[in-house]
């Protein structure tokens, strides 16, 4: 196809689409032809390299432009949402780390109190059976915090994997359903639930035992914990 035929077909196609800046587009293509002709290429070679007229017109069609704008908006939406999503994810990972630290600290305190290891004088007057009940309470807290940490860690890992899929779906104009649905282990759920309940119960029993041993509702004052 020579230059005249190519430009004529392109002009007619742009006018049919109602493109306002048809003249500017045609000028750009004419300038391209002139530059390529100076390089020694023929008009047929240039038109063949530019592609079929129908394919070129698709790029200028209003529907295609709308799709491009929607894709661009979706890209901006993904970037903007990612800022808040990843900040939230970072916060949750910090919470998960805090739960792990709580589990480890509770385990150490459990051993410390249960066996009356008062070599650091951390809790004065660890008297049996008070020390045993306190140790069991901390042990229950260990299992509860570890179970919650394990479930949160699994949730975050699955959520991170689904974020990638979510990006692809959004850019295609599709949306995921039940995006953050995660099947947690029944064992971990039970460990967290029953350990949490056990901690609350043992915490109450701890107060009762302390009160019964000192006849003082503020038994920590009798044992001079904060003096």
BELBELMO-V524491 format. One record per helix or strand of 3 or more residues. SS is the DSSP state (A for helix, B for strand). FROM is the first residue (numbers start at 1). TO is the last residue. Records with the same first field share a line. If there is no record, write none. Layout:
SS = FROM-TO / FROM-TO
This chain:
A = 3-17 / 22-38 / 43-50 / 53-60 / 62-114 / 118-120 / 130-171 / 186-214 / 219-222
